[in-house]
Every structure is written in structure tokens, then in C-alpha cells.
Amino acid sequence: MRKFLIGFASVICSLNSYSQRNIVLIIADDLGTDYCGFYEDHQDTVDIPNIRALLRKGVRFSNAMSNPVCSATRAGILTGRYSFRTGVGGIVGGAGGSNQLDTSEITIPRLLKKFNPIIAKADIGKWHLHQAMPISNLLNPNRLGYDHYEGPFIGQLPSYTNWTKYTNGVASTITTYATTENVNNAVTWIKMQNSKQFFLWLAFNAPHAPYHLPPAGLHTYTNLSGTPLDISKNPKSYFKAMLQALDHEIGRFYDSLKKMNRFDSTDFIFIGDNGNTTQTAQIANTDKAKGTVYQYGVHVPFIISGPSVVNGGRKSDALVNTADIFATVLDLFGDKSWPTLIPSNKPVDSKSIFPILKNTSTEIRPWQFCENFKLTPDSTDGKAMRNKEFKLIKLDYGKEEFYNLNTDPDELNDLLKGNLSSIEQTNFNYLCSEMTKLIGKGSFCNSSSDIKNIVDQKSDIYPNPFHAYIHSESFTDQDIYELTDCMGQIRFTGKNIELQNFSNLPTGVYFLKISNNKNQTIKLLKE
């Protein structure tokens, strides 16, 4: 009987420890590691003491990977599923376009409601998983499981001081600085929950464009004029001021939780949703910034901090993905049975980071995966998979790249341009095989050198970009031509390509393979 009572008491204590937990997911928009001085690869430093304060009781993940753009990352967190499963591969409503998130998806708040209906669930801030029209879309956050939604809904704000907020589908015009308004709304909502356990998704628009001078008192960049000309000339300085303003308001949020006696029982997850944009990038080749599957586009700050972390102040080099937040949140709330509610036709890719937080394991997965694809394809569309040392990139138009991230973190030396060593070949084959198994179709490794070695080589083909016809002084009657689009679909094959009218082809990237003594493959752009 005594053993039974001790066991029963331990179970009750365990349940009580879970019942005291609250979780706040804080998302900074368009923030890579560049401006975070606590990351080894930072190129600049902004004074962000409140974000940095999470390190003391937290775990900082040095190898965290997101998707290349905001909508895709958010869909992955909410569902725990990769983009090729959700269909959200790009920016909803943005350049190139993306599918919107299917409202039938199983989400964090839907599973929490089944696990414990008492847990309060709110999404405050940027949504960006659906268009604002039709008007019925405005209730999609609630349909997907949230008790409360309050935020700008769309992606980029027209202005941080004059914008439309939607509160459970009802629109209002807001002139309060957006970052400040987000915190005001979060604090008000938490107060309304009294002592109820809560999950808060707090998604700031900052420090995303439009770049501007934040209100005085939120930053220390007093030398900025705030004029359009100065902003245009110095976007990085205004980005830094916006990031500092974000940190200031996060600190005010902490203070409010402390006054409510809710801070010490709350676990915080802080992430950036993708890397820095070309305007704020600190790298020479900005073609590898936000919107690409290169490291600069997907390597983001990621910290989990709070009472659930054992031995805080740690750094982990584990390969973690922002989609892993899905399983981790459920685990932190004590929901161990959620996998039984996942149907076979909607597999979840998320792996719980819980063992690393408890310091019982150092790894949760052997590789990371991300991808980028749009409704109107372009040359940045592709997939990437890495293990601890190597990274394979498979662009949708056929080109493959392979890098050693330990020796070449900026991905400047494509190993496929030379002969692979036995170690390199083994890792290349492994990543190819794993990517093929994950996607479940086709092969993600081409052996033909004409595909691997596609480059933006100069040629005498003109015009490029082309509209209808293409020409070259070197075309002959004997050559065989094959024109394929970026998805690998053959659009033309045969001779006399100069006589072909391609005006009906969609705009985008195409590849012309010329079967002659050179066996060339030339990249072309259709406008």
C-alpha cells in the first residue's frame, strides 16, 4: 500500500507540474542569426537584452533550420508537417504565390483542445496563412483551433502606425505602433484567463519591412532621421532599431507576466521565421538570402527557455527544425497520446525537442529538411537536406549542389564541381537516399553530368530572356534540341528550334539541351 501511495503521489506531482506550465511562442519576422551577437556566425550585433535573457534558463540551438519564407515556416509549426505535405511552399499572397493552409489540417490548438479543453489558446499578431478575402477567411485561426485571434492577418503591414487589425474576424483601424499593440493585446488576453493554463502564439511583424524609425523610447538609435531618403540609404540601421524596439516590448511583456505571477511558470520559445532579406543581409551574395534554401535563408535563432529546461544556459548543436515546435509544445503540456490522433493520410514530420530540454539526449533527428516552391515557379524553388557536416541542395529545375558546411558554412564551394572523396560520396549518397525516401517519389540524385553541371554559362543564344523565338549563330540543322521547364517537363524536342514560337509558354526558367559535340545545357528565362 505504501508503494502504491508513493507511486500515486508521484503521478499527481507530475500532473501538477504539467498543469502549472504555460507556453509562449515568440516569432520575430525576417530575423536570421546575423544580428544576434550570441550566435557564432553573427556579422553584426544589436543590443537585445530581453531576448538574450532567455539564454540563462534556456537551450540555444546553433543549428536550427526554418523554411525560406514566413508562410511556409508558420504552416510547418502549426501542423508539424513539411511544405510538400501542406502545400504551403511560398508566401501566401506574395511574389510567386502559395497555396493557403487547408483548414482540415490537424494543428497544435486542435490537439490541445482534445487533450485538455481548459488550456486557453490564442494567436496574436501576424497570421499570413490565408488571404484576407473572402471575409470568411478571417475566422480561419478560430476554425483551426484558437479560442482567440487578434492581429493584422496578412503579411507585410502597409504602416506600423496605421494598419488594420482583425479580432476574431472583426476589423478595426489601429494607429498604435504594431509591436506595442501586439504586446498590449497579449497582456490583456492573458489577464482575462485568470489562472487558466495558456498557449500563446505571439507573432510580431517586426523587424520585417517597411523599415522605419520606431517611437522614441523603444530604441537607442537617436542619430536616425527617419526620412524616406535616409531609410532607403540605410535600411540596416532602421532594421536594427526595429529589432531593438521589438526587444524592448518583449521586456515589457515579461514585466507584465511577472506582475501577474505567470512568468516563472511559463516556457518561452523564441525563433526567427527565416533568414534576413537582401536589404538587410550581411553577406556579399544576397542571392542566398531569404527566399532561398541556402543556409543564410534558413538558419535562424532558436531558443527554448523556462521551468521545463534542465540545466539552463546550454548550447545544443542538434539538428532541429522549426516544424519540431509542434511536437515539442504538445510534449511540454504533457500530451503524450497525440500521435494516436494523427491519420495515416496526414503524417507528421515534427520531432519533439523535449529530450534535449530535459538533458537526457543530445539529438532528435539525423538530418534537417527545408524547401521552397511557388504557384509561379522560379529558379529559387528547390529542396535542401543536411546532416551535421554536409548539405545537399536540389533545385527544382534540375541542378544539384553539395557543400561541406563545417569547412564552407557560406556555401561557396560546390563539391559537385570536382571529384568527390569517398567520405563526400558516402554523405552525398546518404542525403540523396533520405530525401528520396522522404518525398516518396522519384530520385533526388542525378548521375548525368549534363544536369549536375548546369551553370549560368554565357552563350550566343539570344534574346535571353526570350518572349517567342530564340536564335543562335551556332544553331545547325543537325543539332537536336530539348527545351524543358523548371519542373523537368519537356516543352519541345526536335530540330529547327529557331522556327518554334514559344510565346504561349508560361514565364519562368527553362533549360535548353543541345545534343551536339559539346552536349550543352543552357539556362534561359522566358518573359
C-alpha positions as CSV (number, residue, x, y, z in Angstrom):
1,M,0.0,0.0,0.0
2,R,2.8,2.4,0.9
3,K,4.5,1.8,-2.5
4,F,1.1,2.4,-4.2
5,L,0.6,5.7,-2.3
6,I,4.2,6.8,-3.2
7,G,3.6,6.0,-6.9
8,F,0.2,7.7,-6.9
9,A,1.7,10.7,-5.3
10,S,4.5,10.9,-7.9
11,V,1.9,10.7,-10.7
12,I,-0.1,13.5,-9.0
13,C,3.0,15.6,-8.7
14,S,3.9,15.0,-12.3
15,L,0.4,16.1,-13.4
16,N,0.6,19.1,-11.2
17,S,3.9,20.1,-12.7
18,Y,2.4,20.0,-16.2
19,S,-0.7,21.9,-15.0
20,Q,1.5,24.8,-14.0
21,R,3.1,25.2,-17.4
22,N,2.2,27.9,-19.9
23,I,3.9,28.3,-23.2
24,V,4.6,31.4,-25.3
25,L,5.9,31.1,-28.8
26,I,7.5,34.3,-29.9
27,I,8.2,34.7,-33.6
28,A,10.4,37.5,-35.0
29,D,9.8,38.2,-38.7
30,D,12.7,38.1,-41.1
31,L,15.3,37.6,-38.4
32,G,18.3,35.3,-39.1
33,T,21.3,34.9,-36.8
34,D,23.3,37.8,-38.3
35,Y,22.3,40.5,-35.8
36,C,22.2,38.1,-32.8
37,G,25.5,38.6,-31.0
38,F,25.1,35.3,-29.1
39,Y,25.3,33.3,-32.3
40,E,28.8,32.3,-33.6
41,D,28.1,33.3,-37.2
42,H,26.7,36.8,-36.4
43,Q,28.0,39.6,-38.6
44,D,26.6,42.5,-36.5
45,T,25.2,42.9,-33.0
46,V,22.1,44.6,-31.7
47,D,21.6,45.3,-28.0
48,I,18.7,42.9,-27.3
49,P,19.0,42.1,-23.6
50,N,15.5,40.7,-23.2
51,I,15.9,38.1,-25.9
52,R,19.4,37.4,-24.6
53,A,18.0,36.9,-21.1
54,L,16.3,33.7,-22.3
55,L,19.7,32.1,-22.6
56,R,20.3,31.9,-18.8
57,K,17.4,29.4,-18.3
58,G,17.3,28.1,-21.8
59,V,18.9,26.0,-24.5
60,R,20.2,27.8,-27.6
61,F,20.1,25.8,-30.8
62,S,23.0,26.6,-33.0
63,N,21.8,24.5,-36.0
64,A,18.2,25.5,-36.2
65,M,16.5,25.4,-39.7
66,S,13.3,27.1,-40.8
67,N,11.7,27.3,-44.2
68,P,12.9,30.1,-46.5
69,V,9.8,32.2,-46.1
70,C,7.3,33.2,-43.4
71,S,4.0,31.4,-44.5
72,A,5.8,28.1,-45.1
73,T,7.5,28.2,-41.7
74,R,4.3,29.1,-39.9
75,A,2.4,26.3,-41.6
76,G,5.1,23.8,-40.6
77,I,5.0,24.9,-36.9
78,L,1.2,24.9,-36.7
79,T,0.8,21.4,-38.3
80,G,4.2,19.8,-37.8
81,R,4.3,18.9,-41.5
82,Y,6.7,19.8,-44.3
83,S,5.6,22.1,-47.1
84,F,5.2,19.3,-49.7
85,R,2.5,17.9,-47.4
86,T,0.7,21.1,-46.5
87,G,1.1,22.7,-50.0
88,V,2.2,26.0,-48.4
89,G,5.6,26.3,-50.1
90,G,5.9,30.1,-50.6
91,I,4.4,33.4,-49.4
92,V,0.6,33.4,-49.3
93,G,-0.4,36.5,-51.3
94,G,3.3,37.3,-52.1
95,A,5.6,37.1,-55.1
96,G,5.1,33.9,-56.9
97,G,2.2,33.0,-54.7
98,S,1.5,30.0,-52.5
99,N,-1.4,27.7,-51.6
100,Q,-3.2,28.7,-48.5
101,L,-3.3,26.3,-45.5
102,D,-6.1,23.7,-45.7
103,T,-8.4,24.3,-42.7
104,S,-8.8,20.5,-42.3
105,E,-5.2,20.3,-41.1
106,I,-4.6,19.0,-37.5
107,T,-3.0,21.7,-35.5
108,I,-1.4,22.4,-32.1
109,P,-4.5,24.2,-30.7
110,R,-6.9,21.5,-32.1
111,L,-4.9,18.8,-30.3
112,L,-4.6,20.8,-27.1
113,K,-8.4,21.2,-27.1
114,K,-8.8,17.4,-27.3
115,F,-6.1,16.8,-24.7
116,N,-7.2,19.4,-22.1
117,P,-10.1,21.8,-23.1
118,I,-9.2,24.0,-20.1
119,I,-6.0,25.2,-21.8
120,A,-6.6,28.7,-23.3
121,K,-5.2,29.1,-26.8
122,A,-4.6,32.4,-28.6
123,D,-2.8,33.6,-31.7
124,I,-1.8,37.3,-31.5
125,G,0.0,39.0,-34.3
126,K,0.8,38.1,-37.9
127,W,-1.2,35.2,-39.3
128,H,-0.2,35.0,-43.0
129,L,-1.6,31.6,-43.8
130,H,-4.6,32.8,-45.7
131,Q,-5.7,35.7,-47.8
132,A,-8.0,38.3,-46.1
133,M,-10.6,37.7,-48.8
134,P,-13.2,36.2,-48.8
135,I,-14.2,37.7,-45.5
136,S,-15.0,34.2,-44.2
137,N,-11.2,33.5,-44.2
138,L,-10.8,35.9,-41.3
139,L,-12.2,33.2,-38.9
140,N,-9.7,30.6,-40.1
141,P,-7.5,31.0,-37.0
142,N,-10.5,30.1,-34.9
143,R,-11.5,27.3,-37.2
144,L,-8.0,25.8,-36.8
145,G,-8.4,25.7,-33.0
146,Y,-7.6,29.0,-31.5
147,D,-10.0,30.5,-28.9
148,H,-8.9,33.9,-29.8
149,Y,-7.1,35.6,-32.7
150,E,-6.1,39.2,-32.8
151,G,-3.7,40.7,-35.4
152,P,-3.1,42.1,-38.9
153,F,-3.8,38.7,-40.6
154,I,-1.9,39.5,-43.8
155,G,1.9,39.5,-44.3
156,Q,3.6,42.9,-44.6
157,L,2.0,45.9,-42.9
158,P,1.4,49.0,-45.0
159,S,2.5,51.0,-42.0
160,Y,3.4,50.1,-38.4
161,T,1.3,53.1,-37.2
162,N,-1.8,52.8,-39.4
163,W,-3.0,49.3,-40.0
164,T,-6.0,47.0,-39.9
165,K,-6.4,44.6,-37.0
166,Y,-8.8,41.7,-37.1
167,T,-10.1,40.4,-33.8
168,N,-11.9,37.1,-34.3
169,G,-13.0,38.3,-37.7
170,V,-13.9,41.9,-36.8
171,A,-11.8,44.6,-38.4
172,S,-10.6,47.8,-36.7
173,T,-8.1,50.5,-37.7
174,I,-5.1,50.7,-35.3
175,T,-2.7,53.7,-35.0
176,T,-0.8,52.3,-32.0
177,Y,2.7,51.1,-33.1
178,A,2.2,47.5,-34.2
179,T,4.9,45.9,-32.0
180,T,3.4,47.7,-28.9
181,E,-0.1,46.8,-29.9
182,N,0.8,43.1,-30.1
183,V,2.1,43.1,-26.6
184,N,-0.8,45.1,-25.3
185,N,-3.2,42.6,-26.8
186,A,-1.2,39.6,-25.4
187,V,-1.2,41.1,-21.9
188,T,-4.9,41.8,-22.0
189,W,-5.7,38.3,-23.2
190,I,-3.6,36.6,-20.5
191,K,-5.2,38.7,-17.8
192,M,-8.6,37.6,-19.0
193,Q,-7.6,33.9,-18.4
194,N,-7.1,34.5,-14.7
195,S,-5.3,31.3,-13.5
196,K,-6.0,29.1,-16.5
197,Q,-3.1,27.4,-18.3
198,F,-2.4,29.0,-21.7
199,F,-0.7,28.6,-25.0
200,L,0.1,31.9,-26.7
201,W,1.4,32.2,-30.3
202,L,2.9,35.7,-30.3
203,A,3.9,36.6,-33.9
204,F,5.4,40.0,-34.4
205,N,5.7,41.7,-37.8
206,A,9.0,43.3,-36.6
207,P,11.6,43.6,-37.8
208,H,10.1,42.9,-41.2
209,A,9.8,45.8,-43.7
210,P,8.5,48.5,-44.1
211,Y,11.7,49.8,-42.4
212,H,11.1,52.9,-40.3
213,L,12.1,54.8,-37.2
214,P,10.3,53.3,-34.2
215,P,8.8,55.5,-31.5
216,A,11.3,57.3,-29.2
217,G,11.9,55.3,-26.0
218,L,11.9,51.9,-27.7
219,H,15.4,52.1,-29.1
220,T,18.7,53.9,-28.7
221,Y,19.4,54.8,-32.4
222,T,18.9,58.6,-31.9
223,N,21.1,59.6,-34.9
224,L,18.5,58.4,-37.4
225,S,16.3,61.0,-39.1
226,G,13.5,58.7,-40.3
227,T,13.2,60.4,-43.7
228,P,12.4,58.2,-46.7
229,L,15.7,59.0,-48.3
230,D,17.7,58.0,-45.2
231,I,15.7,54.8,-44.8
232,S,16.4,54.0,-48.4
233,K,20.1,54.6,-48.0
234,N,20.5,52.8,-44.6
235,P,17.9,50.1,-44.3
236,K,20.1,48.0,-42.0
237,S,20.2,50.8,-39.4
238,Y,16.4,51.0,-39.3
239,F,16.2,47.2,-39.2
240,K,18.4,47.3,-36.1
241,A,16.3,50.0,-34.4
242,M,13.1,47.9,-35.1
243,L,14.8,44.8,-33.7
244,Q,15.7,46.8,-30.5
245,A,12.2,48.1,-30.3
246,L,10.9,44.5,-30.5
247,D,13.2,43.5,-27.7
248,H,12.1,46.5,-25.6
249,E,8.4,45.4,-25.9
250,I,9.3,41.7,-25.2
251,G,10.8,43.0,-21.9
252,R,7.6,44.9,-21.2
253,F,5.7,41.6,-21.8
254,Y,8.0,39.8,-19.3
255,D,7.3,42.5,-16.7
256,S,3.6,42.1,-17.2
257,L,3.8,38.3,-16.7
258,K,5.8,38.9,-13.5
259,K,3.2,41.2,-12.1
260,M,0.6,38.5,-12.8
261,N,2.8,35.9,-11.2
262,R,2.9,34.0,-14.5
263,F,6.4,34.4,-15.6
264,D,8.1,31.7,-13.7
265,S,5.6,29.1,-14.8
266,T,6.0,29.9,-18.5
267,D,8.2,28.3,-21.1
268,F,9.3,30.6,-23.9
269,I,10.2,29.6,-27.4
270,F,11.9,32.3,-29.4
271,I,12.6,31.9,-33.2
272,G,13.1,33.9,-36.4
273,D,10.9,32.6,-39.2
274,N,13.5,32.8,-41.9
275,G,16.8,34.5,-42.7
276,N,17.4,38.1,-43.4
277,T,16.3,39.8,-46.6
278,T,18.5,41.1,-49.4
279,Q,18.2,44.6,-48.0
280,T,19.4,43.6,-44.5
281,A,21.7,40.7,-45.4
282,Q,25.3,40.9,-44.2
283,I,26.6,38.6,-47.0
284,A,28.2,39.6,-50.3
285,N,26.0,37.2,-52.4
286,T,22.5,38.3,-51.4
287,D,21.1,35.8,-53.9
288,K,21.4,33.3,-51.0
289,A,19.3,35.3,-48.5
290,K,15.6,35.0,-47.6
291,G,13.6,33.0,-50.1
292,T,16.3,30.5,-50.8
293,V,17.2,27.1,-49.3
294,Y,20.8,28.2,-48.8
295,Q,21.9,28.5,-45.1
296,Y,21.6,32.2,-45.0
297,G,17.9,31.9,-45.9
298,V,17.0,29.2,-43.4
299,H,19.5,29.4,-40.4
300,V,17.5,31.1,-37.7
301,P,17.8,31.9,-34.0
302,F,16.0,29.4,-31.8
303,I,15.9,29.4,-28.0
304,I,13.7,27.4,-25.6
305,S,13.8,28.8,-22.0
306,G,11.8,28.3,-18.8
307,P,11.0,25.9,-16.0
308,S,10.9,22.9,-18.2
309,V,14.5,23.2,-19.2
310,V,17.0,21.2,-17.1
311,N,20.4,22.8,-16.6
312,G,19.7,26.0,-18.5
313,G,22.4,28.1,-20.1
314,R,23.3,25.3,-22.6
315,K,24.0,25.4,-26.3
316,S,22.9,22.5,-28.4
317,D,24.2,21.7,-31.9
318,A,21.4,19.2,-32.5
319,L,19.7,19.4,-35.9
320,V,16.3,20.9,-35.2
321,N,13.7,22.3,-37.4
322,T,11.0,25.0,-36.7
323,A,8.4,22.3,-37.5
324,D,9.7,20.4,-34.4
325,I,7.9,23.1,-32.3
326,F,4.6,21.3,-33.0
327,A,5.6,18.1,-31.1
328,T,7.6,20.0,-28.5
329,V,4.6,22.2,-27.4
330,L,2.4,19.1,-27.0
331,D,5.1,17.3,-25.1
332,L,5.7,20.3,-22.8
333,F,2.0,20.3,-21.9
334,G,2.1,16.6,-21.1
335,D,0.2,15.3,-24.1
336,K,1.9,12.0,-25.0
337,S,-1.1,10.5,-26.8
338,W,-1.4,13.0,-29.7
339,P,0.3,10.6,-32.3
340,T,-2.8,8.3,-31.9
341,L,-4.9,11.1,-33.3
342,I,-2.9,11.6,-36.5
343,P,-4.5,9.8,-39.5
344,S,-2.2,7.9,-41.9
345,N,-3.0,10.3,-44.8
346,K,-1.7,13.3,-42.8
347,P,1.7,12.2,-41.5
348,V,3.5,14.5,-39.1
349,D,7.2,15.2,-39.6
350,S,7.8,17.0,-36.3
351,K,10.2,15.5,-33.7
352,S,9.9,16.6,-30.0
353,I,12.9,18.6,-28.6
354,F,11.7,17.6,-25.1
355,P,14.6,15.1,-24.5
356,I,17.2,17.8,-25.2
357,L,15.4,20.2,-22.9
358,K,15.5,17.6,-20.2
359,N,19.1,16.9,-20.9
360,T,18.5,13.2,-21.5
361,S,19.5,13.3,-25.2
362,T,21.7,15.4,-27.5
363,E,20.0,14.6,-30.8
364,I,16.4,14.1,-32.1
365,R,17.0,13.6,-35.8
366,P,19.9,12.7,-38.2
367,W,19.1,15.4,-40.8
368,Q,17.2,18.6,-41.5
369,F,15.0,19.4,-44.4
370,C,13.5,22.5,-46.0
371,E,12.0,23.6,-49.3
372,N,10.7,26.4,-51.3
373,F,8.1,26.3,-54.1
374,K,5.6,28.7,-55.6
375,L,2.5,28.7,-57.7
376,T,4.6,30.5,-60.4
377,P,7.8,28.6,-60.3
378,D,11.2,30.3,-60.5
379,S,14.9,29.4,-60.2
380,T,15.0,29.6,-56.4
381,D,12.5,26.8,-56.0
382,G,14.1,23.7,-54.5
383,K,14.7,21.4,-51.6
384,A,17.6,21.0,-49.2
385,M,18.7,18.4,-46.7
386,R,21.7,18.4,-44.4
387,N,23.3,16.3,-41.8
388,K,25.9,17.5,-39.3
389,E,28.6,18.1,-41.9
390,F,27.2,18.1,-45.4
391,K,24.2,19.7,-47.3
392,L,22.5,18.6,-50.5
393,I,20.5,21.2,-52.5
394,K,18.2,20.0,-55.2
395,L,16.8,22.9,-57.2
396,D,13.5,22.1,-59.0
397,Y,14.9,22.9,-62.4
398,G,17.4,20.0,-62.0
399,K,20.6,21.4,-60.7
400,E,22.2,19.9,-57.6
401,E,24.7,21.4,-55.3
402,F,26.6,19.8,-52.4
403,Y,28.5,21.6,-49.6
404,N,30.6,20.8,-46.6
405,L,29.1,23.1,-44.0
406,N,31.9,22.5,-41.5
407,T,34.5,24.0,-43.8
408,D,32.3,26.0,-46.0
409,P,29.4,27.5,-44.0
410,D,28.7,30.2,-46.6
411,E,28.2,27.5,-49.3
412,L,30.8,29.0,-51.7
413,N,32.4,25.7,-52.9
414,D,30.1,23.3,-54.6
415,L,31.7,19.9,-54.2
416,L,29.9,18.6,-57.3
417,K,32.1,20.7,-59.5
418,G,35.0,18.5,-58.6
419,N,35.6,14.8,-57.8
420,L,34.1,13.7,-54.5
421,S,36.2,11.9,-51.9
422,S,34.9,8.6,-50.5
423,I,33.6,10.4,-47.4
424,E,31.9,13.1,-49.5
425,Q,30.4,10.5,-51.9
426,T,29.0,8.5,-48.9
427,N,27.3,11.5,-47.5
428,F,26.1,12.6,-50.9
429,N,24.5,9.2,-51.4
430,Y,23.0,9.1,-47.9
431,L,21.3,12.5,-48.3
432,C,20.1,11.6,-51.8
433,S,18.6,8.4,-50.5
434,E,17.0,10.1,-47.4
435,M,15.5,12.9,-49.5
436,T,14.1,10.4,-52.0
437,K,12.5,8.3,-49.1
438,L,11.1,11.4,-47.5
439,I,9.4,12.8,-50.6
440,G,8.3,9.3,-51.6
441,K,8.8,9.6,-55.4
442,G,11.5,9.9,-58.0
443,S,15.2,10.2,-57.4
444,F,16.8,13.2,-55.9
445,C,20.2,12.5,-57.3
446,N,21.1,12.7,-60.9
447,S,24.1,10.9,-62.2
448,S,24.2,12.6,-65.6
449,S,26.9,15.3,-65.6
450,D,25.0,17.5,-68.0
451,I,22.3,18.1,-65.3
452,K,24.7,18.4,-62.3
453,N,26.9,20.9,-64.1
454,I,24.2,23.2,-65.3
455,V,25.6,26.7,-64.8
456,D,24.5,30.2,-65.8
457,Q,27.0,30.0,-68.6
458,K,27.4,32.6,-71.3
459,S,26.2,31.6,-74.7
460,D,25.3,33.2,-78.0
461,I,21.6,32.3,-77.7
462,Y,19.5,35.5,-78.0
463,P,17.4,37.1,-76.8
464,N,17.7,35.9,-73.2
465,P,15.2,36.5,-71.6
466,F,13.1,35.5,-74.6
467,H,9.5,36.0,-75.4
468,A,8.6,34.0,-78.5
469,Y,11.6,32.9,-80.6
470,I,15.2,32.0,-79.7
471,H,18.2,32.3,-82.0
472,S,21.9,31.5,-82.1
473,E,24.6,31.8,-84.8
474,S,25.8,28.3,-83.7
475,F,22.4,26.5,-84.3
476,T,22.7,23.9,-87.1
477,D,20.3,21.7,-89.0
478,Q,21.9,18.6,-87.5
479,D,21.6,19.5,-83.8
480,I,18.8,18.0,-81.7
481,Y,17.2,20.4,-79.1
482,E,15.2,19.6,-76.0
483,L,13.6,22.5,-74.0
484,T,12.4,21.7,-70.5
485,D,10.8,23.9,-67.9
486,C,12.0,24.1,-64.3
487,M,9.8,21.2,-63.3
488,G,11.5,18.9,-65.8
489,Q,8.6,18.8,-68.2
490,I,9.7,18.7,-71.9
491,R,8.2,21.6,-73.8
492,F,10.0,20.9,-77.2
493,T,12.2,18.3,-78.7
494,G,13.5,18.1,-82.2
495,K,15.4,20.1,-84.8
496,N,15.0,23.6,-86.2
497,I,14.2,25.2,-82.9
498,E,14.6,28.7,-84.4
499,L,11.3,28.2,-86.2
500,Q,9.4,27.4,-83.0
501,N,7.1,30.1,-81.5
502,F,7.2,29.8,-77.6
503,S,5.0,32.8,-76.9
504,N,2.4,30.6,-75.2
505,L,4.9,29.2,-72.7
506,P,4.5,30.5,-69.1
507,T,7.1,32.9,-67.8
508,G,9.9,31.3,-65.8
509,V,13.2,29.4,-66.1
510,Y,13.8,26.9,-68.9
511,F,16.7,24.7,-69.9
512,L,17.8,24.1,-73.5
513,K,19.8,20.9,-74.0
514,I,21.7,20.8,-77.3
515,S,22.8,17.4,-78.5
516,N,26.0,18.1,-80.4
517,N,29.7,17.6,-79.9
518,K,29.5,19.8,-76.8
519,N,26.3,18.4,-75.3
520,Q,25.4,21.8,-73.8
521,T,22.6,22.7,-71.4
522,I,21.8,26.4,-71.3
523,K,19.6,28.2,-68.8
524,L,17.1,30.6,-70.4
525,L,14.5,32.9,-69.0
526,K,11.0,33.4,-70.6
527,E,9.4,36.7,-70.1
